[in-house]
Amino acid sequence: MNVVRSMLNERKVPKTFWSEAAKWCVHIQNRCPTSAVEDKTPEEAWSNEKPVVGYFRVFGCVAHVHIYQIKIEAN
């Protein structure tokens, strides 16, 4: 939980995002090497595949969503 608090504090993210930060911390930890599993990540030990981490971004970074407008023509 210290990691969650640190993430929220460092990026000045409101505490209402606590659950998202906690989920992201667990996700990251499952994809990082640990001494509990020799030469593997927990995800790799579970699935026998190296985890992909190319989609990782800085927690709390600005993101924009583009919502396409669907035009409905009246007959």
VOVOLUM-905865 format. One record per atom (N, C-alpha, C): residue number from 1; x, y, z; atom name. Coordinates in nm, 2 decimals. Example, Ala and Ser with C-alpha at 12.3 -4.5 7.8 and 13.67 -1.06 7.14 Angstrom:
<recs>
seq	px	py	pz	atom
1	1.32	-0.57	0.78	N;
1	1.23	-0.45	0.78	CA;
1	1.32	-0.33	0.78	C;
2	1.28	-0.22	0.71	N;
2	1.37	-0.11	0.71	CA;
2	1.29	0.00	0.79	C;
</recs>
This chain:
<recs>
seq	px	py	pz	atom
1	0.08	-0.12	0.00	N;
1	0.00	0.00	0.00	CA;
1	0.09	0.13	0.00	C;
2	0.21	0.11	0.04	N;
2	0.30	0.23	0.04	CA;
2	0.33	0.27	-0.11	C;
3	0.33	0.17	-0.20	N;
3	0.35	0.21	-0.34	CA;
3	0.23	0.28	-0.39	C;
4	0.11	0.24	-0.36	N;
4	-0.01	0.31	-0.40	CA;
4	-0.01	0.45	-0.35	C;
5	0.02	0.47	-0.22	N;
5	0.02	0.61	-0.17	CA;
5	0.13	0.69	-0.24	C;
6	0.24	0.63	-0.26	N;
6	0.35	0.71	-0.33	CA;
6	0.31	0.75	-0.47	C;
7	0.24	0.66	-0.54	N;
7	0.20	0.69	-0.68	CA;
7	0.10	0.80	-0.68	C;
8	0.00	0.80	-0.59	N;
8	-0.10	0.90	-0.58	CA;
8	-0.04	1.03	-0.54	C;
9	0.05	1.03	-0.45	N;
9	0.11	1.15	-0.40	CA;
9	0.21	1.22	-0.50	C;
10	0.29	1.14	-0.56	N;
10	0.39	1.19	-0.66	CA;
10	0.32	1.25	-0.78	C;
11	0.22	1.19	-0.83	N;
11	0.15	1.25	-0.95	CA;
11	0.03	1.34	-0.91	C;
12	0.01	1.36	-0.78	N;
12	-0.09	1.45	-0.73	CA;
12	-0.23	1.41	-0.79	C;
13	-0.25	1.28	-0.78	N;
13	-0.38	1.22	-0.82	CA;
13	-0.47	1.21	-0.70	C;
14	-0.60	1.25	-0.72	N;
14	-0.69	1.25	-0.60	CA;
14	-0.71	1.10	-0.55	C;
15	-0.74	1.10	-0.42	N;
15	-0.75	0.97	-0.35	CA;
15	-0.87	0.88	-0.40	C;
16	-0.96	0.95	-0.48	N;
16	-1.07	0.87	-0.54	CA;
16	-1.02	0.77	-0.64	C;
17	-0.89	0.78	-0.68	N;
17	-0.84	0.69	-0.78	CA;
17	-0.75	0.58	-0.71	C;
18	-0.78	0.56	-0.58	N;
18	-0.71	0.46	-0.50	CA;
18	-0.72	0.32	-0.56	C;
19	-0.84	0.28	-0.59	N;
19	-0.85	0.14	-0.64	CA;
19	-0.78	0.12	-0.77	C;
20	-0.78	0.22	-0.86	N;
20	-0.71	0.21	-0.99	CA;
20	-0.56	0.20	-0.97	C;
21	-0.51	0.28	-0.87	N;
21	-0.37	0.28	-0.84	CA;
21	-0.33	0.14	-0.78	C;
22	-0.42	0.09	-0.69	N;
22	-0.39	-0.04	-0.63	CA;
22	-0.39	-0.15	-0.74	C;
23	-0.48	-0.15	-0.83	N;
23	-0.49	-0.25	-0.94	CA;
23	-0.36	-0.24	-1.03	C;
24	-0.32	-0.12	-1.06	N;
24	-0.20	-0.10	-1.14	CA;
24	-0.08	-0.15	-1.07	C;
25	-0.07	-0.12	-0.94	N;
25	0.05	-0.17	-0.86	CA;
25	0.06	-0.32	-0.87	C;
26	-0.05	-0.39	-0.85	N;
26	-0.05	-0.54	-0.86	CA;
26	-0.01	-0.58	-1.00	C;
27	-0.07	-0.52	-1.10	N;
27	-0.04	-0.55	-1.24	CA;
27	0.11	-0.54	-1.26	C;
28	0.17	-0.43	-1.22	N;
28	0.32	-0.40	-1.24	CA;
28	0.40	-0.51	-1.16	C;
29	0.36	-0.53	-1.04	N;
29	0.44	-0.63	-0.96	CA;
29	0.44	-0.77	-1.02	C;
30	0.33	-0.81	-1.08	N;
30	0.32	-0.94	-1.14	CA;
30	0.40	-0.95	-1.27	C;
31	0.45	-0.83	-1.32	N;
31	0.53	-0.83	-1.44	CA;
31	0.67	-0.79	-1.42	C;
32	0.71	-0.79	-1.29	N;
32	0.85	-0.75	-1.25	CA;
32	0.92	-0.87	-1.19	C;
33	1.05	-0.89	-1.22	N;
33	1.12	-1.00	-1.16	CA;
33	1.12	-1.00	-1.01	C;
34	1.12	-1.11	-0.95	N;
34	1.12	-1.13	-0.80	CA;
34	1.20	-1.24	-0.76	C;
35	1.25	-1.24	-0.64	N;
35	1.33	-1.35	-0.59	CA;
35	1.25	-1.47	-0.56	C;
36	1.12	-1.46	-0.55	N;
36	1.03	-1.57	-0.51	CA;
36	1.03	-1.67	-0.63	C;
37	1.05	-1.62	-0.75	N;
37	1.05	-1.71	-0.87	CA;
37	1.18	-1.69	-0.94	C;
38	1.27	-1.79	-0.94	N;
38	1.40	-1.77	-1.00	CA;
38	1.39	-1.74	-1.15	C;
39	1.46	-1.63	-1.19	N;
39	1.48	-1.59	-1.33	CA;
39	1.35	-1.57	-1.41	C;
40	1.24	-1.55	-1.34	N;
40	1.11	-1.53	-1.40	CA;
40	1.03	-1.42	-1.33	C;
41	0.93	-1.37	-1.40	N;
41	0.83	-1.28	-1.33	CA;
41	0.71	-1.37	-1.28	C;
42	0.64	-1.33	-1.19	N;
42	0.52	-1.41	-1.15	CA;
42	0.43	-1.44	-1.26	C;
43	0.41	-1.34	-1.35	N;
43	0.32	-1.37	-1.47	CA;
43	0.38	-1.48	-1.56	C;
44	0.51	-1.47	-1.58	N;
44	0.57	-1.57	-1.66	CA;
44	0.57	-1.71	-1.59	C;
45	0.58	-1.72	-1.46	N;
45	0.57	-1.85	-1.39	CA;
45	0.43	-1.90	-1.41	C;
46	0.33	-1.82	-1.41	N;
46	0.19	-1.86	-1.42	CA;
46	0.16	-1.91	-1.56	C;
47	0.19	-1.83	-1.66	N;
47	0.15	-1.85	-1.80	CA;
47	0.25	-1.91	-1.89	C;
48	0.38	-1.93	-1.84	N;
48	0.49	-1.98	-1.92	CA;
48	0.52	-1.89	-2.04	C;
49	0.48	-1.76	-2.04	N;
49	0.51	-1.67	-2.15	CA;
49	0.56	-1.54	-2.09	C;
50	0.66	-1.48	-2.16	N;
50	0.71	-1.36	-2.11	CA;
50	0.61	-1.25	-2.12	C;
51	0.59	-1.17	-2.02	N;
51	0.48	-1.07	-2.02	CA;
51	0.52	-0.95	-2.11	C;
52	0.43	-0.89	-2.18	N;
52	0.45	-0.78	-2.27	CA;
52	0.42	-0.65	-2.18	C;
53	0.51	-0.56	-2.18	N;
53	0.50	-0.44	-2.10	CA;
53	0.51	-0.31	-2.18	C;
54	0.50	-0.32	-2.31	N;
54	0.52	-0.21	-2.40	CA;
54	0.41	-0.10	-2.39	C;
55	0.30	-0.14	-2.33	N;
55	0.18	-0.05	-2.32	CA;
55	0.19	0.02	-2.18	C;
56	0.29	0.00	-2.10	N;
56	0.30	0.07	-1.97	CA;
56	0.32	0.22	-2.00	C;
57	0.25	0.30	-1.92	N;
57	0.26	0.44	-1.92	CA;
57	0.28	0.49	-1.78	C;
58	0.32	0.62	-1.77	N;
58	0.34	0.68	-1.64	CA;
58	0.20	0.69	-1.57	C;
59	0.19	0.64	-1.45	N;
59	0.06	0.66	-1.38	CA;
59	0.03	0.80	-1.36	C;
60	-0.09	0.84	-1.39	N;
60	-0.14	0.98	-1.36	CA;
60	-0.11	1.07	-1.48	C;
61	-0.05	1.02	-1.59	N;
61	-0.03	1.11	-1.70	CA;
61	-0.16	1.15	-1.77	C;
62	-0.15	1.26	-1.84	N;
62	-0.27	1.31	-1.91	CA;
62	-0.30	1.22	-2.03	C;
63	-0.43	1.19	-2.04	N;
63	-0.47	1.11	-2.16	CA;
63	-0.59	1.17	-2.21	C;
64	-0.61	1.16	-2.34	N;
64	-0.73	1.21	-2.41	CA;
64	-0.80	1.10	-2.48	C;
65	-0.93	1.11	-2.47	N;
65	-1.02	1.01	-2.54	CA;
65	-1.09	1.08	-2.65	C;
66	-1.09	1.02	-2.77	N;
66	-1.16	1.07	-2.88	CA;
66	-1.28	0.98	-2.90	C;
67	-1.40	1.05	-2.89	N;
67	-1.52	0.98	-2.92	CA;
67	-1.58	1.02	-3.05	C;
68	-1.59	0.92	-3.14	N;
68	-1.64	0.95	-3.27	CA;
68	-1.79	0.98	-3.27	C;
69	-1.83	1.08	-3.34	N;
69	-1.97	1.12	-3.36	CA;
69	-2.03	1.04	-3.46	C;
70	-2.14	0.97	-3.43	N;
70	-2.22	0.90	-3.53	CA;
70	-2.33	0.98	-3.58	C;
71	-2.33	1.01	-3.70	N;
71	-2.44	1.10	-3.76	CA;
71	-2.56	1.01	-3.80	C;
72	-2.67	1.04	-3.75	N;
72	-2.79	0.97	-3.78	CA;
72	-2.88	1.06	-3.87	C;
73	-2.90	1.02	-3.99	N;
73	-2.98	1.10	-4.08	CA;
73	-3.13	1.06	-4.07	C;
74	-3.21	1.16	-4.05	N;
74	-3.36	1.14	-4.04	CA;
74	-3.41	1.12	-4.19	C;
75	-3.50	1.03	-4.21	N;
75	-3.56	1.01	-4.34	CA;
75	-3.69	1.08	-4.35	C;
</recs>
